[in-house]
Amino acid sequence: MNSESRKPPNDQSIGLIAALSAFLIWGGLPLYFHLLGESVSPWEVLIHRVLWSAVILLGVALVTQRLDRVRATFADRRLLLWLALSAALVATNWGTFIWAVVNNHVLETSLGYYINPLLNVALGFIFLGERLRRLQQAAVAVATTGVLIMIVAFGTVPWVALVLAGSMGFYALVRKQLAVDSITGLLVETLLLSPIMLVAFAVLHARSGMAFFHDNLHIDLLLIGAGVLTVVPFASFAAAAQRLRLGTLGLIQYLTPTLHLLSGVFILKETFTATDGVTFVFIWIGLVLYTIDALRQRRTTRVIRREQAADAVDGAHTGDKEDTV
């Protein structure tokens, strides 16, 4: 019997709700950041996203009694160095995403987050020595072909998509190898980024480029909300990961780039060109292959676990018979 089937139905329902909440919020972020309009610099949005996330996460750490973990993390120089790297990667991801939304590149953010799971597979193979199954190899090859077609045939480098996928992929690679829980890790990352953001805040203020407290209350609340909409889906995802199989989460995660794509085309009215169409088709084919492989592997794992459980029961029965002789 697999781990998910042993969990209470209510626990699985909570996990599903938490996962949907996380991916729906992430999927709606382009529309949220678009509300800020052109009056707010993308870099100011990034500053507020980092600083308010740090403030909220500190509150979470106090309530959940994680401050000892935070102090222990800062005392471990090696761990702190790796978290500084992951902090730089997450800042790159957030900053690129915000810039892309403000500058009408939401379709590229969609492409980036479609590419991300396939890139994770490739990074696992390159850096962790994970073996690629045939369908995984085909999925990565097809997705790579789609990007190369855009670059070679159409002369367009989807740099936003590549930076988003790359920064998130390497972030996951680094964090996977660190012995720190997700909430504590993100708190330390935002705390490490906060001094840089405070300096940037002061520079923007000195140059009269600051919208916070200089525009209107609506803008101020939206900027504070950037921190809320960073922490809430992150915490929801962490809760979902404890209750659902990774395969289930992997399928639901496609909701985010799909919402980016739909909102970019139908709400924000970005142009979906033939170039985009060709590349997206290749990426989608790669994701279909990736999903088929994931489902097939899940079934195989389930069969193996059943056989192991049956063997264990048979062994126990055999032992009982021997004891009675």
C-alpha positions as CSV (number, residue, x, y, z in Angstrom):
1,M,0.0,0.0,0.0
2,N,1.5,3.4,-1.0
3,S,2.0,6.3,1.4
4,E,-0.8,8.4,0.0
5,S,-3.5,5.7,0.3
6,R,-2.6,5.3,3.9
7,K,-3.4,8.9,4.7
8,P,-6.9,9.9,5.9
9,P,-9.2,11.1,3.1
10,N,-9.5,14.5,4.9
11,D,-5.7,14.8,4.9
12,Q,-5.6,14.2,1.1
13,S,-8.5,16.7,0.6
14,I,-6.6,19.3,2.5
15,G,-3.5,18.6,0.5
16,L,-5.4,19.0,-2.8
17,I,-7.0,22.3,-1.7
18,A,-3.6,23.6,-0.5
19,A,-2.0,22.6,-3.9
20,L,-4.8,24.2,-5.9
21,S,-4.6,27.3,-3.8
22,A,-0.8,27.6,-4.3
23,F,-0.8,27.1,-8.1
24,L,-3.9,29.3,-8.6
25,I,-2.3,32.2,-6.7
26,W,1.0,31.7,-8.6
27,G,-1.0,31.6,-11.8
28,G,-2.8,34.8,-11.0
29,L,0.4,36.8,-10.1
30,P,0.7,38.4,-13.6
31,L,-2.7,40.0,-13.2
32,Y,-1.8,41.1,-9.7
33,F,1.5,42.7,-10.7
34,H,-0.2,44.3,-13.7
35,L,-2.5,46.2,-11.4
36,L,0.5,48.2,-10.2
37,G,0.7,49.7,-13.7
38,E,3.7,51.6,-15.1
39,S,3.9,54.0,-12.1
40,V,5.9,51.5,-10.1
41,S,9.3,50.3,-11.0
42,P,9.7,46.5,-11.3
43,W,12.7,46.8,-9.0
44,E,10.6,48.5,-6.3
45,V,8.1,45.7,-6.6
46,L,10.9,43.2,-6.1
47,I,12.2,45.2,-3.0
48,H,8.8,45.1,-1.4
49,R,8.3,41.4,-2.3
50,V,11.5,40.5,-0.5
51,L,11.1,42.8,2.5
52,W,7.5,42.1,3.3
53,S,8.1,38.3,2.8
54,A,10.8,38.5,5.4
55,V,8.5,40.4,7.8
56,I,5.7,37.9,7.4
57,L,8.0,34.9,7.6
58,L,9.5,36.2,10.8
59,G,6.0,36.3,12.2
60,V,5.4,32.7,11.0
61,A,8.7,31.7,12.6
62,L,7.7,33.2,15.9
63,V,4.3,31.5,15.9
64,T,5.7,28.1,14.9
65,Q,8.7,28.4,17.2
66,R,11.3,28.1,14.4
67,L,13.6,30.9,15.6
68,D,16.1,28.3,17.0
69,R,16.3,26.7,13.6
70,V,16.9,30.2,12.1
71,R,19.7,30.9,14.6
72,A,21.2,27.4,13.9
73,T,21.2,28.1,10.2
74,F,23.0,31.4,10.6
75,A,25.6,29.6,12.8
76,D,26.4,27.1,10.1
77,R,28.6,29.0,7.7
78,R,28.6,26.3,5.0
79,L,24.8,26.1,5.0
80,L,24.5,29.9,5.0
81,L,26.8,30.1,2.0
82,W,24.6,27.7,0.0
83,L,21.5,29.6,1.1
84,A,23.1,32.8,-0.1
85,L,23.4,31.2,-3.5
86,S,19.7,30.0,-3.4
87,A,18.7,33.5,-2.3
88,A,20.5,35.0,-5.4
89,L,18.7,32.5,-7.6
90,V,15.2,33.2,-6.1
91,A,15.8,37.0,-6.4
92,T,16.8,36.5,-10.0
93,N,13.6,34.5,-10.6
94,W,11.3,37.0,-8.8
95,G,12.9,40.0,-10.5
96,T,12.8,38.5,-14.0
97,F,9.2,37.5,-13.5
98,I,8.1,41.0,-12.3
99,W,10.0,42.7,-15.1
100,A,8.4,40.3,-17.7
101,V,4.9,41.1,-16.4
102,V,5.4,44.8,-16.4
103,N,6.9,44.7,-19.9
104,N,4.2,42.5,-21.5
105,H,6.1,39.2,-21.6
106,V,3.6,37.1,-19.7
107,L,3.6,34.5,-22.5
108,E,7.4,33.9,-22.0
109,T,6.8,33.4,-18.2
110,S,4.3,30.7,-19.2
111,L,6.9,29.1,-21.5
112,G,9.5,29.2,-18.7
113,Y,7.3,27.5,-16.2
114,Y,6.3,24.8,-18.7
115,I,10.0,24.2,-19.4
116,N,10.9,24.1,-15.7
117,P,9.9,20.4,-14.8
118,L,11.8,19.2,-17.9
119,L,14.8,21.2,-17.0
120,N,14.7,19.7,-13.4
121,V,14.9,16.2,-15.0
122,A,18.0,17.3,-17.0
123,L,19.7,18.9,-14.0
124,G,19.1,15.8,-12.0
125,F,20.9,13.8,-14.7
126,I,23.8,16.2,-15.0
127,F,24.5,17.1,-11.4
128,L,23.0,14.3,-9.3
129,G,23.7,11.3,-11.6
130,E,20.0,10.4,-11.8
131,R,19.3,8.0,-14.7
132,L,17.0,9.2,-17.4
133,R,14.4,6.8,-18.6
134,R,13.6,6.7,-22.3
135,L,10.5,8.8,-22.2
136,Q,12.3,11.4,-20.0
137,Q,15.1,11.5,-22.6
138,A,12.5,12.0,-25.4
139,A,10.7,14.7,-23.4
140,V,13.8,16.7,-22.7
141,A,14.9,16.3,-26.4
142,V,11.6,17.5,-27.8
143,A,11.4,20.5,-25.5
144,T,15.0,21.4,-26.3
145,T,14.1,21.2,-30.0
146,G,11.2,23.6,-29.5
147,V,13.5,26.2,-28.0
148,L,16.2,25.7,-30.6
149,I,13.6,26.1,-33.4
150,M,12.6,29.5,-31.9
151,I,16.3,30.5,-31.7
152,V,17.5,29.3,-35.1
153,A,14.5,29.4,-37.4
154,F,12.8,32.5,-36.0
155,G,15.9,34.4,-34.7
156,T,14.3,34.9,-31.3
157,V,15.9,33.9,-28.0
158,P,13.2,33.4,-25.3
159,W,15.6,34.7,-22.6
160,V,12.8,35.5,-20.1
161,A,11.6,31.9,-20.3
162,L,15.2,30.5,-20.1
163,V,16.1,32.7,-17.1
164,L,12.9,31.8,-15.2
165,A,13.3,28.1,-15.9
166,G,17.0,28.1,-15.2
167,S,16.9,30.1,-12.0
168,M,14.1,28.0,-10.6
169,G,15.7,24.8,-11.7
170,F,19.1,25.5,-10.1
171,Y,17.2,26.9,-7.0
172,A,15.5,23.5,-6.6
173,L,18.8,21.7,-7.2
174,V,20.5,23.6,-4.5
175,R,17.7,23.5,-2.0
176,K,17.2,19.7,-2.5
177,Q,20.7,19.1,-1.1
178,L,20.3,21.4,2.0
179,A,19.1,20.1,5.4
180,V,16.7,23.0,6.1
181,D,12.9,23.0,5.9
182,S,11.2,25.1,3.3
183,I,9.8,27.9,5.5
184,T,13.1,28.4,7.5
185,G,15.0,28.3,4.3
186,L,12.9,31.0,2.6
187,L,13.1,33.1,5.7
188,V,16.9,33.0,5.8
189,E,17.0,33.7,2.1
190,T,14.8,36.8,2.4
191,L,16.8,37.9,5.5
192,L,20.0,37.6,3.5
193,L,18.5,39.6,0.7
194,S,17.0,42.3,3.0
195,P,20.1,44.5,3.5
196,I,20.6,44.7,-0.3
197,M,16.9,45.6,-0.7
198,L,17.1,48.2,2.0
199,V,20.0,49.9,0.2
200,A,18.1,49.7,-3.1
201,F,15.1,51.2,-1.3
202,A,17.2,54.1,0.0
203,V,18.6,54.7,-3.5
204,L,15.2,54.8,-5.1
205,H,13.9,57.2,-2.5
206,A,16.9,59.5,-2.9
207,R,16.2,59.6,-6.7
208,S,12.5,60.3,-6.1
209,G,11.7,57.0,-7.9
210,M,9.8,55.5,-4.9
211,A,6.0,55.0,-5.3
212,F,5.5,53.6,-1.7
213,F,4.0,56.4,0.4
214,H,4.3,58.7,-2.6
215,D,1.5,57.6,-4.8
216,N,-1.7,56.4,-3.2
217,L,-3.0,53.9,-0.6
218,H,-4.1,51.5,-3.3
219,I,-0.5,51.1,-4.6
220,D,0.9,50.9,-1.0
221,L,-1.5,48.0,-0.2
222,L,-0.7,46.2,-3.5
223,L,3.1,46.4,-2.7
224,I,2.6,45.0,0.8
225,G,0.3,42.3,-0.7
226,A,3.3,41.2,-2.9
227,G,4.8,39.7,0.3
228,V,1.5,38.1,1.3
229,L,1.1,36.5,-2.1
230,T,4.6,35.2,-1.9
231,V,4.4,33.5,1.5
232,V,0.8,32.2,1.3
233,P,1.2,30.0,-1.8
234,F,4.7,28.9,-0.6
235,A,3.2,27.7,2.7
236,S,0.3,26.1,0.9
237,F,2.7,24.2,-1.4
238,A,4.7,23.0,1.6
239,A,1.5,21.7,3.2
240,A,0.4,20.0,0.0
241,A,3.8,18.4,-0.5
242,Q,3.4,16.7,2.9
243,R,0.0,15.2,2.0
244,L,0.2,14.4,-1.7
245,R,2.5,12.4,-4.0
246,L,5.0,14.3,-5.9
247,G,3.4,12.9,-9.1
248,T,0.1,14.5,-8.1
249,L,1.8,17.8,-7.5
250,G,3.6,17.5,-10.8
251,L,0.3,17.3,-12.7
252,I,-1.3,20.2,-10.8
253,Q,1.7,22.4,-11.3
254,Y,0.8,22.8,-15.0
255,L,-2.1,24.9,-13.8
256,T,0.2,27.9,-13.2
257,P,1.8,28.3,-16.7
258,T,-1.6,27.5,-18.3
259,L,-3.1,30.4,-16.4
260,H,-0.2,32.6,-17.4
261,L,-0.8,31.7,-21.0
262,L,-4.5,32.3,-20.9
263,S,-4.3,35.6,-19.0
264,G,-1.5,36.8,-21.3
265,V,-3.5,36.1,-24.5
266,F,-7.1,36.8,-23.5
267,I,-6.8,39.4,-20.7
268,L,-3.5,41.2,-21.2
269,K,-3.9,40.9,-25.0
270,E,-0.4,39.8,-25.8
271,T,0.2,38.6,-29.3
272,F,0.5,34.8,-29.7
273,T,2.6,34.5,-32.9
274,A,3.3,31.5,-35.1
275,T,6.8,31.4,-33.5
276,D,5.1,31.0,-30.1
277,G,2.8,28.4,-31.4
278,V,5.6,26.1,-32.8
279,T,7.6,26.4,-29.6
280,F,4.7,25.8,-27.3
281,V,3.6,22.7,-29.3
282,F,7.0,21.2,-28.8
283,I,7.1,22.0,-25.1
284,W,3.6,20.5,-24.7
285,I,4.6,17.3,-26.5
286,G,7.6,17.1,-24.2
287,L,5.3,17.5,-21.1
288,V,2.9,14.8,-22.4
289,L,5.8,12.4,-22.6
290,Y,7.1,13.5,-19.2
291,T,3.6,13.0,-17.7
292,I,3.1,9.6,-19.3
293,D,6.5,8.5,-17.9
294,A,5.6,9.8,-14.4
295,L,2.3,8.0,-14.4
296,R,3.9,4.8,-15.6
297,Q,6.6,5.0,-13.0
298,R,4.0,5.6,-10.3
299,R,2.2,2.4,-11.3
300,T,5.4,0.4,-11.3
301,T,6.3,1.7,-7.9
302,R,2.8,0.8,-6.6
303,V,3.1,-2.8,-8.0
304,I,6.6,-3.2,-6.4
305,R,5.3,-2.0,-3.0
306,R,2.3,-4.4,-3.2
307,E,4.6,-7.3,-4.0
308,Q,7.0,-6.3,-1.1
309,A,4.0,-6.0,1.3
310,A,2.7,-9.5,0.1
311,D,6.2,-11.0,0.6
312,A,6.5,-9.5,4.1
313,V,3.1,-11.0,5.0
314,D,4.1,-14.4,3.6
315,G,7.3,-14.3,5.5
316,A,5.5,-13.4,8.7
317,H,3.1,-16.3,8.2
318,T,6.0,-18.7,7.5
319,G,7.7,-17.6,10.6
320,D,4.5,-18.2,12.7
321,K,4.2,-21.7,11.3
322,E,7.9,-22.4,12.2
323,D,7.3,-21.2,15.7
324,T,4.5,-23.6,16.2
325,V,6.4,-26.6,15.1
